[in-house]
Amino acid sequence: MKYDQSHIDQIKKCPHWRIRIHPNTYEEEQIPSLGRCWDIMERRRLLLRGWDYPHVDNNDVGRDNGPNWIASGSDWGAHNEYWRFYQSGQFIHYLQLYESSRPDFRAEAVKQADRLHSDGIDPRDIQGSVNIVWLLHTLTEVFAFVNGLVSEDIYSEQVIFDIKLVNISNFILTTGPDRAWWQLFRCTQNELEKTWTYPTEQLQSEYLRCAMNSIVWFLERFGWVEPNIEQLERDQYKLIRREL
């Protein structure tokens, strides 16, 4: 399919990630051609858990070329996304929160909140949920992907990550049925946004730690101020090693 503005607008209406990556200095044609942009994207997209990050449509109609950018996306099942990659090295990604793709996602979250009942929170006010492990997977993929871009000599000095989680007021943290989870943590803000700046050398040597910084930041904004870092790191290494 063709990923036009209506597709982008539909994602923006949903709970979603807005991920923006760019170098600290602007050079319009840091990457000399659109063909080179596609080569980089094909080589550096990740396939760690059965779906590529970012997703590159296999059909020509699902790929777009602008004056100084390339773009693609997905509207298949629970995978709803759109991205652009500019010759300047800027990467922008709109990614619907996977958990919100099911028609019953709010009812399931209310059910979870009722099980995790906490004083002062009415389960009927809960609007959805964010799975802790899926949050970890997404943010780890972002940093691993950008680490690959750094290897392409696109970013010479620093890389800026501007990451936003949108439309998540009254969403709670959840986890899978294989884990014990007894605490109710709720986000009271509709948007959570944070900017991180890292030297390229640090990303190349510590991209997993940089990713963990962002993971912990978002978890804390839901109210989990002392997350289990050791367990999160185990989950992160399983993803990178494709042991899911």
C-alpha positions in Angstrom: 0.0 0.0 0.0 0.9 3.6 -0.3 1.7 5.2 3.1 0.3 8.7 2.8 -0.6 11.4 5.3 -3.9 9.6 6.2 -1.8 6.6 7.3 0.4 8.9 9.5 -2.7 10.6 10.9 -4.2 7.3 11.9 -1.1 6.3 13.8 -1.1 9.6 15.6 -4.6 9.1 16.8 -3.5 5.9 18.6 -1.2 5.4 21.5 2.2 5.5 19.7 5.9 6.1 19.8 7.4 9.1 18.0 11.1 8.5 17.6 13.4 11.2 16.1 17.1 10.6 15.7 19.5 13.2 14.2 23.1 14.4 14.2 24.1 17.4 16.3 25.1 19.3 13.1 23.0 19.6 9.9 24.3 18.8 6.5 21.6 18.4 3.9 23.3 15.7 1.9 25.5 14.0 4.4 24.3 10.8 2.6 25.1 11.5 -1.1 22.1 9.8 -2.7 18.7 8.2 -2.1 20.1 5.0 -3.4 22.7 5.1 -0.7 19.9 5.7 1.9 18.1 2.6 0.8 21.3 0.6 0.9 21.9 1.7 4.4 18.4 0.9 5.5 18.4 -2.5 4.0 21.7 -3.3 5.6 21.1 -1.8 9.1 17.4 -2.7 9.8 17.2 -5.3 12.5 15.4 -8.6 12.7 15.6 -9.6 16.4 12.1 -10.9 17.2 10.3 -11.9 14.0 9.6 -8.4 12.6 12.2 -5.9 11.3 13.0 -2.6 12.9 12.2 -0.4 11.1 9.9 -2.3 8.7 10.8 -1.9 5.1 7.9 -2.8 2.8 8.9 -5.5 0.2 6.6 -3.9 -2.4 7.7 -0.9 -4.5 4.4 0.8 -3.9 5.1 0.7 -0.1 8.4 2.6 -0.6 8.5 6.3 -1.2 11.2 8.7 -2.4 11.0 12.4 -1.5 13.3 15.3 -2.5 15.8 14.4 0.2 14.4 11.4 2.0 13.1 7.8 1.7 10.1 6.3 3.5 8.2 3.1 4.2 6.0 1.5 6.8 3.4 -1.1 7.6 -0.3 -1.5 8.0 -0.4 -5.2 8.5 -2.1 -6.7 11.5 -0.7 -5.3 14.8 2.2 -3.6 12.9 1.3 -0.1 12.1 4.1 2.3 11.5 5.7 4.9 9.2 9.2 6.2 9.0 11.4 8.6 7.0 15.1 8.6 6.6 16.7 11.8 5.4 20.0 12.3 3.6 21.0 14.6 6.5 20.9 11.5 8.7 17.7 12.3 10.4 15.4 9.4 11.1 11.7 9.9 12.2 9.5 6.9 13.1 5.8 6.8 14.1 5.0 3.4 15.6 1.7 2.5 17.0 1.9 0.9 20.5 1.6 -2.8 19.8 -0.6 -3.4 22.8 -3.2 -1.0 21.5 -3.7 -2.8 18.2 -6.2 -5.3 19.7 -9.9 -4.2 19.8 -10.2 -5.3 23.4 -7.0 -3.7 24.6 -8.8 -1.3 27.0 -11.0 -4.1 28.5 -7.9 -6.2 29.1 -6.2 -3.4 30.9 -9.2 -2.7 33.1 -9.2 -6.4 34.0 -5.5 -6.2 34.9 -6.0 -3.1 36.9 -8.9 -4.7 38.8 -6.6 -7.6 39.7 -3.9 -5.2 40.8 -6.3 -3.0 42.7 -4.7 0.0 44.4 -6.2 2.5 46.8 -7.3 5.7 45.0 -7.4 4.2 41.5 -10.7 3.1 40.0 -10.0 0.3 37.5 -12.7 1.7 35.2 -10.6 4.8 34.6 -7.8 2.8 33.1 -7.5 3.3 29.3 -4.8 0.8 28.3 -1.5 -0.9 29.2 2.1 -0.9 28.3 3.9 -4.2 28.4 7.3 -3.7 30.2 9.1 -6.3 28.1 7.7 -4.9 24.8 8.8 -1.4 25.9 12.2 -2.7 26.5 12.3 -4.5 23.2 11.3 -1.3 21.2 13.8 1.0 22.9 16.6 -1.5 22.7 15.9 -1.9 18.9 16.0 1.9 18.5 19.5 2.2 20.0 20.8 -1.0 18.3 19.5 0.3 14.9 21.2 3.7 15.4 24.4 2.0 16.5 24.4 0.4 13.1 23.9 3.8 11.5 26.9 5.1 13.4 28.9 2.3 11.8 28.0 3.8 8.4 29.8 7.1 9.3 26.6 9.1 9.1 27.1 10.7 12.6 30.6 12.1 13.1 30.3 13.6 16.6 27.0 13.2 18.5 23.7 11.6 18.0 20.5 13.1 19.5 17.6 10.9 20.5 14.2 12.5 20.9 11.7 9.8 22.0 8.1 10.4 22.8 5.3 8.1 24.0 1.9 9.6 23.1 -1.7 9.1 24.1 -1.0 7.0 27.2 -2.8 8.8 30.0 -4.2 6.3 32.5 -2.2 3.5 31.0 -0.7 1.0 33.4 2.4 -1.2 33.2 1.8 -4.9 32.6 3.8 -8.0 31.9 3.3 -11.4 30.4 1.5 -14.3 32.1 4.8 -16.1 32.7 5.9 -13.5 35.3 4.6 -12.6 38.7 3.4 -9.0 38.7 1.5 -7.5 41.7 2.0 -3.8 41.5 -0.2 -1.2 39.8 1.8 1.6 38.2 -0.1 4.2 36.2 0.9 7.0 33.9 -1.0 10.2 34.6 0.4 12.2 31.7 -0.8 12.0 28.1 2.7 12.3 26.7 6.1 11.3 27.9 9.1 12.8 26.1 12.8 12.9 26.7 15.9 13.9 24.7 19.3 12.2 25.1 22.5 13.2 23.4 25.4 10.7 23.1 28.9 10.9 21.5 29.2 8.4 18.7 32.1 6.7 20.5 29.9 6.0 23.6 27.1 4.6 21.5 29.4 2.2 19.7 30.7 0.8 23.0 27.7 1.3 25.3 24.5 1.3 23.2 22.8 -1.3 25.4 23.5 0.8 28.5 22.2 3.9 26.6 19.1 2.1 25.7 18.6 1.0 29.3 18.8 4.6 30.4 15.8 5.4 28.3 13.9 2.3 29.4 14.3 3.2 33.1 13.3 6.8 32.4 10.0 5.7 30.9 9.3 3.1 33.6 9.9 5.7 36.3 7.3 8.0 34.7 4.8 5.3 35.2 5.7 5.3 38.8 8.0 2.3 38.9 10.9 4.2 40.5 13.0 1.1 41.4 12.7 -1.2 38.4 14.5 -4.6 38.5 17.6 -3.6 36.4 19.1 -7.1 36.5 15.9 -8.7 35.1 15.7 -5.9 32.5 19.3 -6.5 31.4 18.6 -10.3 31.1 15.6 -9.5 28.9 17.7 -7.1 26.8 20.5 -9.6 26.2 18.0 -12.3 25.2 16.6 -9.9 22.6 20.1 -9.0 21.2 21.0 -12.7 21.1 17.7 -13.6 19.4 16.8 -16.0 22.2 13.2 -15.0 22.5 
